[in-house]
Structure formats: structure tokens, C-alpha cells
Amino acid sequence: MGKYLSFLVFVLLMAVGDVFGVDTLRHYDPAAGSVTVGGGYEMIIARFEPQAPGYINKLYVTLGGNSTSGTAKLHLYGHDGGTAFPQWQEDLITPITLTKTQSGDEQIEVNLPNPVWVDNNQFFVAISDLSTFVYPTATTEATVASCKSSNGGDYYYLFFYNSASSNPWVLGNRKTLKIDVVMDYPTTTSHNYMKDVTLAAGLPDNLSNKDVAWGDYNNDNYLDLLIGQKLFKNNKDGTFTDVTDSCGLDTAKYTMFADFNNDGWLDILSLGDSVHNVVYSNNQDGTFTANPFGVAFPTFGPLKAISIADVNKDMYPDFFTARLWTTYGVSDSAFLYYNDGSLGFTEQTSLLFPNGINGNCRGSIWTDYDNDGDLDLYVVNYVTQTTPPRDRLFKNNGDGTFTDVIGNTPLDNNGSNGNPFYNMSSGVDFGDYDNDGDMDVLLPTLAHPHHMKPYDVRPTTIFKNSGAPNYTFVDQRGKHNLQYEETHAGSTWGDVDNDGLMDIVTTAFYGCRYIDIYIQQPDNSYKMETFDYGLADIVTGEDAIWVDYNNDGWLDLSCGKDNKFRLYQSYYPHGKHWVEFDLRSTTGNSQGIGARVTVQTVGGPTYTREVTAGKGQMMQHPARVHFGLGYWPIDKVTVRWPDSNNTTTTYTGLSSKRIYRLNQDGSNDLLTVSGREEATPLKVFPNPATSEIYFNFTLPEKSFVKLDVYSSTGQKVTTVTSQEMSMGNQLLKWSRGDVPNGIYYYNLIIGNKQQSGSVVLK
């Protein structure tokens, strides 16, 4: 990889298993020969890949040339949009002047006035304003690319820049500058809170990460998985079985769940060519029957959006769908179909688009952004100019008509000097991220650097809902701390750490561009924690979905890895509270799509969620809504049902760490109690370890105990014990034997409780 790391100091804190230390980061071999580079260029750039988030304290820059009194200027750029060279050029520091005092190669020490925090996968050190006969020094060796991609380019360590050139960026002959960056890492060991369990869950590793939907098709209270042409039944033990053939499915490429005949069982919407445009009605015995739409329906592909909701509140779910383009860049069709209640549909597209043409769609979602009880529609358009149009926000007028009101908001409204220039929007999600009771917007975009400064184009941004009376939106750019990535493909909200604050996962389109997780802070800003969650350097493609597939109350992640579907199970260890709800409506659609659910805590915040079916780029949240509660107990829960009267029902006496079905008549059914409550106070030591690891805990009573250890790829390494054990203090020992160094995961089960975490072998 052309990367040479010299570790100077490490302090091991075994109680928490973290590694602290100072690291000199370089991408060159100190023993290699030297050559001056960059003559005739205004800037020479070195790219660095830190091994973990950390602070830059100082740098050592080697300058060559015959000058004995020349100068140069040092710049420090961050992630800079993810490109292999810093097109954005946003300084992390005030540029520092370097002064040469001797002829030939001279290493100059640069102490930063304040440590600079870097937490993404790369940063840049750039040298500019070179005096005559002053040059950066590189090695004579040629390096290989640290990352190569057919659509994302090749990532090397040296680039040259001339702003006046028609092609300003030039690869630096695959060499590396002699620059050393001294970093202080708070830890170099990830907690790996997310673990890839795709294969362990019995899922193929070659499924596409497009068109992903979650829903409980067989009403066994566990969420099943629908990906394009495949249906996977949740076996309720952490694994899945492909039941596509046995269920009688022969679906098209584009599929989603909904109860279209309102009988309480999920059906499957299948869109594609005229043969596969069907609703598969659920026979309530594990099989489905195809109900063709008829020849009036078009060939729908290639679709980029399907969003389902009971738009006209007649109890039967309707759907919106749209295309990106059939011919590159050319505006394409969108479709709105109302359910006739008999598994048939009537086209109502003209209510939104009189001529049937939308633009270049890359996502959609139904939501009640103005809190009036009617579902509105947000449509994402992947354009930059005035034609095709910007994004759409269709306000439901409550009388069967819609009005596009996006022109009254700052959404997708950029430009300078009176020239509009819209975002290349690439997905959308709505959620109450600030817990004030209205739906805010998360808008991922593909934002090219050359569009951002001259045309005021936005990177991925949160727009806060201003609430009553105007229900417009406030641009939170500069306040949310989401880092600029040029090629964001999607993003979604979910409370991954159950603290009551909705967190964010972002995905990216191209190779060498990576997923990120942002954890919301108490001031509603976000902190990147991709490394700590064990998801660093994962190339996703398309969008992502949070889902609690194993009913343990902690959100797992379904997304892509190298554009193939992956399921990541949450192993976050904290004991915070949570609650989840399935809804059953009698006066509206059975699932409660479009319902508004609020949880009032005792003496604490009120949390709000909406039930949606189809968001962003062909992704479907489960209809089950998840609430992180922190440590607040539940006071009451209120559901505003999606029926013609916006009926509300209030529930009391509910407990946390439970999954309930809330029935519209005011009753509730307890579906499951978490099997992931903290088992018992547990000590794991030493951690890191070289040969043996001990697990110490106390049993309050005689109990069945099982302790398994897994690799980072989800394969079981060993079962330490699986037996009934007596009351009292217990000490289990794992002798690693010939198990290689690395990060491993333990899962301790005591009775019906469990506890998980990570251990490091070195």
C-alpha cells in the first residue's frame, strides 16, 4: 500500500481495552533516495491516510533545492470531499510559512499552534508559494495506489496543481513527499459496535444493495427481508431463509411491502415490465398470489423511487414511483396510482404532474411536514439547472389536490448573482431530529467541488423544520458538523445508541468513497464515529436502512459493501432504554402508514416518529417504529392515526425494553421482551491480551451460561462454555491457542439475557 508507519509510544489501558499513543505517519520509506519535485507548479500536495481519528500535533517537511534562505507556505486540508486531491481546499489552519536555512535537503519542524483533529479517512498537506530554487523533496521509489476503483479513480499520495491550467491536477509520478505527520491517537482500537453478520445470518453475499425493504410478511413479530427478486424469512434466531420459490413469487426488479387489501397481512408490490407489474396478495399461509395490474400499466424501469401511503385516506395504500432517466440527463416520467380497494389501481399522476414529466428523480418520501394530518410528498431531483426542475415538495391540500410549495422554502434553492443552481440531490429522509414535534429534512447530495463555491451548491445538509405557523425550513449547514463528501448516495436517520437523539448514516456512490456514521450530540450537532463503529473504509453504493432485525431493541444496519448487500448487527453495549411499536389501525390502513407516534417520558423529552413505507433511493423502513429513550421512563404514548378524522389514541402503563403492538381500540399486545438486557456486571481482562482472556461475573442464581467468541467477519471462533452453572462468582478462561492477532467479539448469554463486547489479541 506504500504506507510506512513508525509507532513511537503506546500506552495500554487494559481496563477499557483502548490503545493510546503518538504515531509518526509517513507514506515513504526513509531509506529510499531523494529527488526534488514540483517545478513549475503553484502547489504540491501530499495525501495522508491516518489509521484512526486523532490530533495532528506537528509536521516535519523536507525541502530541497539550492536556496539557503527561501520560503514556502504549508496548508492543511481535511477530508475535502473525498477526492484523491483537495479540490475544495478548505484550510484547517492558517497557512504556515516554512523557512529554509541551508542548501540541499533540509527537514523543517512545524509545530502547530493548536492540535488539529482529523477523523475521516484522509487529509492533505499542501506546499505553495515556493521561492526560487526551493522544492519539496520526494522519494525516488514509486508507490502503488492505496485504493483503485473503476468509477472512483486511483488514490496515490502526490499531486501537483496549477489553477490556470485547463486540467489543473496532475498525478505526481506515483511518488511520495518526504513529510512526517506526528499524530496523537486517543485510541487505535475500534470498539466495532457494528459487525458484519451477513453470512452468519444465512444471507448470500452477492445480493445487490438496491431495492431493500423490511416488513413482517408472516405476522410472527420478526422483520423479514425483501431485496428485489428475493424474499428472506426471518427465522427468529438471527438467521434467514430464502422462501422466494416456496412463497410463489416471481417478482420484478422493484418491490416493496404494504397491506394493499387492508386485511392485516403484508402484500408485495412488484414493478418492472408489463408481465411483472403485479400485487402479490398474501394468502396468510406463507404463500402469495399474483394479481396483475393489466396492460394499461407502463414498463416502469429503471426506477429510483417508490413511496407508499394512503394518500386519500380511504384505508388502502397508494403509491408514487419515478425514474431517474431512460436516456442520460433527459427528464423522465413519474407516476401516482391510487388503490381501488380491490388490488387494482387508477393513475392519478396529473394531480402532481399535468404532463406526467417530473425531472430526474433520485428518491421520494411521503411525510406530514406541516402537521395538518395529510401526507405530503417530497421528490428528489438529480439536477443542477432550472430545467429539469429542482426538488419538489407537494403539499397535500386535503381536498384531493396538491401544490408544489418548494419555491416558498430554502430547500434545493441555491445559486448566486440571480442565477439558480440546484443540488444534485441523491436521496431524502424526514425525521424529528431535534425532538420538537415536527419533521425535519435530511438531504444527501452529490456536490461537485467546482459547483460549490461559485454557485453556492449545498453538500449533504439538514434542514430544520421551523414549525407553526409557516412550516418552512432552516438551513443548518455549518451547525450540524456533517462533513462534505462529494458523492453521497443516500442518508438516513435512526437512534443507533438509544439516547433519544437520532443519528445519521451516509453512503457514497463510487469506489474509494466510504460510509460514515454520525452520532448526534446534546446540542443537536453531529460527531463522526465511523471508526469506533467498525465501518471505516467500506464502499457502499446507493442508500441504507436502519432495522432491528433480531428484536433486541438496538438498530442494526442494512447497507452495501462494494455494492453488495450487507447486514451489520449492533453490538453497542450501553444499557439505555428503548421501545418499539407495531401499529394496527381499524379506521385507516392496517399498518398505520402515515401515523404519527409520540412518546412522552416522565419528566423528560417527548419523542416523535412517523410510519413510512419507501424513502430515498428505493429503500423501505420497517413499519415498526423505534424509539431510543436514554434513561427516561415512559409516561404515555399517543398515536395519531392516518384516517379521515386523524383519530388519536393514548396508551399508558407501557414499559421500556419492550416491543408492543398498539391497537387502535386502545389495547396493546406485548410482542417481545428484549433478550439483550445486561446479563450481570462483567469484567473482561486482560484486554488487549497475548494468550489468555478471563471473564469474571457473579450469578445471582443457578443459570444456563453460554459464552461464544466470533471473528470480525462474523465466523464463530469458539464456544468457551455452554452449560448450567451454580450461583456465585464465576471465572471463565479463553486460551487463544493458535487464533491470530486481531479484534474478536464475545457474546455472553445468562438465562434469557445477554451481554456483548470486543476483545483484542496481540
Disulfide bonds with the S-S distance in Angstrom:
Cys147-Cys512 2.04
